[in-house]
């Protein structure tokens, strides 16, 4: 007699954005940066947000990370609504669930690499309450810069600086990683390492969103979401 299988449980997306609108006013003119954009990303999935300059990619990423508030629509991360909350509550949710990797430096120059990552973990624990973080040196070893743990950011090469910044991004072992042009200023070896680390994180179950102009970076993703004039125009499959 066969065994009856129960229906499989469908897990909710780690990231879900529904009908996002964002308006900007300059003088008497209104710019529609996002016009009803919806995106969802599951655990273990890497999604590339692509499109020409001015298409709304960075605005979308800021809304997804809770750094900007959409004028319409809703963002949910790890089952928690991120939109329509005070900044203090959004900060707590970011600390608990989101790692952010932007082109601007996320390191404090007066601290060593190790101290920068440890500080990020302490801030996450203070904002989010009890939260287990990976050992700092284990994280630096994964990124190939454990030998530079006592160095300050100004003493690092460009590739080492990118790895140290990525260590800060991963300090709270986030369920969602959002990255804005993560390889834009890197040499090919450093760019490959960053993408490899992000791919490993996806394989471990993180949801990853990359904003990029690079076809090579987009090709690493499982799928792409293409924006034009603040609207999703297509979602072609990635090369993987």
C-alpha positions in Angstrom: 0.0 0.0 0.0 1.5 3.3 -1.0 2.2 6.1 1.5 0.0 9.2 1.0 2.2 12.3 0.8 0.9 15.5 2.3 0.9 18.6 0.2 4.3 20.3 0.3 4.5 23.4 2.3 5.2 26.5 0.1 7.5 28.9 1.9 6.8 32.6 1.7 9.4 34.6 -0.2 12.2 36.2 1.9 11.5 39.4 0.0 8.2 40.5 -1.4 7.5 44.0 -2.8 4.0 44.7 -4.1 3.0 47.6 -6.4 5.7 50.0 -5.3 5.3 53.7 -6.3 7.9 56.4 -5.6 7.4 60.1 -6.6 10.0 62.9 -6.5 9.2 66.6 -6.8 11.7 69.0 -8.2 10.4 72.5 -8.5 7.0 72.2 -10.1 7.7 68.9 -11.8 6.9 65.4 -10.5 9.1 62.4 -11.4 7.7 58.9 -11.3 10.7 56.9 -10.2 8.7 53.7 -9.6 5.4 52.9 -11.1 3.8 49.8 -9.7 6.9 47.6 -9.4 6.5 44.2 -7.9 9.4 41.8 -7.0 9.7 38.7 -5.0 12.8 36.7 -4.1 12.9 33.3 -2.5 15.5 31.8 -0.2 18.5 30.6 -2.2 17.7 32.8 -5.1 19.9 35.5 -6.7 18.0 38.1 -8.7 19.6 40.9 -10.8 17.9 44.2 -11.2 19.0 45.6 -14.5 18.0 48.5 -16.9 19.4 51.8 -18.2 20.5 54.7 -16.1 17.5 56.5 -14.6 15.2 53.4 -14.8 14.6 53.3 -11.1 17.0 50.6 -10.0 18.7 52.4 -7.1 15.4 53.8 -5.9 13.9 50.3 -5.9 16.9 48.9 -4.0 16.6 51.7 -1.4 12.9 50.8 -0.9 13.6 47.1 -0.7 16.2 47.7 2.1 13.9 50.1 4.0 16.3 53.0 3.4 13.5 54.9 1.6 9.8 54.8 2.0 7.6 54.1 -1.1 4.7 56.4 -1.7 2.5 53.4 -2.5 2.8 49.7 -2.2 4.3 47.4 0.4 7.7 45.7 1.2 7.8 42.6 3.3 11.1 41.0 4.5 11.3 37.6 6.2 7.5 37.8 6.9 7.7 41.3 8.4 6.2 44.4 6.8 9.0 46.9 6.3 6.9 49.7 4.9 4.8 52.2 6.9 7.0 51.8 10.0 9.0 54.4 12.0 12.7 54.4 11.1 13.6 52.9 14.5 11.6 49.8 13.6 12.9 49.6 10.1 16.5 49.8 11.6 15.7 46.9 13.8 14.4 44.8 10.9 17.5 45.7 8.8 19.8 44.7 11.6 18.0 41.4 12.0 17.4 40.4 8.4 19.2 42.5 5.8 22.8 42.9 4.7 23.6 45.9 2.5 26.5 46.3 0.1 26.7 49.6 -1.6 29.5 51.3 -3.6 30.1 53.8 -0.8 32.5 52.6 1.8 30.8 51.0 4.8 34.0 50.9 6.9 35.2 53.2 9.7 38.8 54.2 8.9 40.0 54.5 12.5 39.1 50.9 13.2 40.8 47.7 12.1 39.0 45.3 9.7 38.3 43.0 12.6 36.9 45.8 14.7 34.7 47.1 11.9 33.0 43.7 11.5 32.7 43.2 15.3 31.1 46.7 15.6 28.6 45.8 12.9 27.7 42.7 14.9 27.3 44.5 18.2 25.1 47.1 16.5 23.0 44.4 15.0 22.7 42.7 18.4 21.7 45.9 20.1 19.1 46.8 17.5 17.7 43.4 16.9 18.1 41.9 20.3 19.5 38.3 20.7 20.9 37.3 17.4 23.6 34.7 16.6 26.4 36.0 14.3 29.3 34.1 12.7 32.7 34.4 14.4 34.5 37.4 13.0 37.7 35.6 12.1 35.8 32.7 10.5 34.1 35.3 8.3 37.3 37.1 7.4 38.9 33.7 6.6 36.0 32.9 4.2 36.8 36.1 2.4 40.5 35.5 2.3 41.5 38.5 4.4 42.0 37.1 7.9 45.7 38.0 7.6 44.6 41.7 7.3 42.3 41.7 10.3 44.5 44.2 12.2 44.8 46.6 9.2 42.8 49.8 8.8 40.8 50.4 5.7 43.3 53.0 4.4 46.0 50.3 4.4 44.1 47.9 2.2 44.2 47.4 -1.5 41.0 47.9 -3.6 40.3 44.2 -3.6 40.9 43.8 0.1 38.7 46.8 0.8 35.9 45.3 -1.1 36.3 42.0 0.8 36.3 43.9 4.1 33.2 45.8 3.2 31.5 42.5 2.2 32.5 41.1 5.6 30.6 44.0 7.3 27.6 43.2 5.0 27.6 39.6 6.1 28.3 40.3 9.8 24.7 39.6 10.9 24.4 36.5 8.7 21.5 38.1 6.8 18.6 36.3 5.2 18.4 39.1 2.5 21.4 40.7 0.9 20.9 43.8 -1.3 23.9 45.0 -3.4 24.2 48.1 -5.6 26.8 47.6 -8.3 28.9 45.3 -6.1 31.7 44.8 -8.7 31.6 48.3 -10.2 35.0 49.5 -9.0 36.8 46.1 -8.7 39.4 44.3 -10.8 38.3 41.0 -12.3 39.8 38.8 -9.6 38.1 40.8 -6.8 34.8 40.9 -8.7 34.9 37.1 -9.2 35.5 36.6 -5.4 32.6 38.9 -4.4 30.3 37.1 -6.8 31.5 33.7 -5.6 30.9 34.6 -2.0 27.4 35.9 -2.8 26.7 32.6 -4.8 27.8 30.6 -1.7 25.5 32.6 0.5 22.6 32.0 -1.9 23.4 28.3 -1.9 23.1 28.4 1.9 19.7 29.9 1.7 20.1 33.7 1.6 18.0 35.7 -0.9 20.2 38.1 -2.9 19.2 41.2 -5.0 21.9 42.8 -7.2 21.5 46.1 -9.0 24.0 46.1 -11.9 24.8 47.5 -15.4 27.1 44.6 -16.1 25.8 41.8 -18.3 28.4 39.4 -16.8 27.1 40.1 -13.3 23.5 39.7 -14.4 24.4 36.4 -16.0 25.4 35.0 -12.6 21.9 35.6 -11.2 19.2 33.0 -11.4 17.0 35.5 -13.1 16.8 39.2 -14.0 14.2 41.9 -13.5 14.5 44.6 -16.1 13.3 48.1 -15.3 12.7 50.9 -17.8 11.2 54.3 -16.7 10.2 52.9 -13.4 8.3 49.9 -14.7 9.2 46.2 -14.9 9.4 45.4 -18.6 10.5 41.8 -18.5 12.0 39.1 -16.3 14.2 37.0 -18.6 15.8 33.9 -17.2 19.5 34.1 -16.2 22.1 31.9 -17.6 22.3 29.5 -14.7 
